[in-house]
Amino acid sequence: ERMDIEYYSDEINKLIDQVLDFHQELGTAVEMKGDETGDYMYQTAEKQISRYIMSAEKSLNDLQKYLERQKGNL
């Protein structure tokens, strides 16, 4: 019996949404702290956080594409 790839694809979509929501929440907190303190370190941190989050999103998208390609095999 084959795996339910659609189920896992839907779950990946939920994870991506959660990661993006988390990015928004964390990014807003860091941005607000930067505005509050005027410390340039927060701008740098915000950019680094964005790079990590975007990397996670890309990895999840790549995983989803992989599963879609494996639909008939798994």
N, C-alpha and C positions, 0 to 999 in steps of 0.2 A: 504494500500500500504506500502510495506517494505521500509526501509531506504536504501540508496545507500552506503553500507558499504565500497565498493571498493573506492569510492570517498574519504571518510574520511580516509581510510587507506593510500591512496596516499597523502593526505594532512598531515598526521602524518609523513610520510616519508620526505616530504619537510621540516617540522618543525625540524626533527632530523638533516637533512643536514644543516639547518640554525644554529641550536644550535652548531653543530660541527665546522662549519665555524667561528662562534663567539668565540668559545673556542680557536681555533687556533689564531685568531686575538688578543684576550685578553691575551692569554698565551704568545704570542710572545712579546707583548708590556711590560708585566710584566718581562719577561726574559731579554729583552733588558735593561730595567731600572735597573734590578739587576746587569747585567754585567757592566753597566755604573757606578753604585754607589758602587758596591761591598757589598752592604747591604744584609745581610742574610734574612732580613724580606721579601724580594721579593721572595726568594725561598720558604719560608713558605707560602706566599700568593699564589704563583703559585700552590702549592700542594692543598691548600684549594679550590681554584677556580676549579681545576680539579675534586675534589670530588663533588662539587656542580653540575658541568656540567654533570658528569657521572651519578649522581643521577637523573638529569632531563632527560637524554637520556633513562635511565632504566625505568623511569615512563612513558615516551612516548611509549616505546616498550611494556610495560605492558598494557597500554591503547589500543594499537593496537591489541594485543593478545585477550584482553577482547572483543573488537568489533568483531573480527573474530569469537570468540566463540558464539557471540550473533547474528550472521548473519541471522538465521532463525526466530529470535524472535523480532528483532527491525524493 
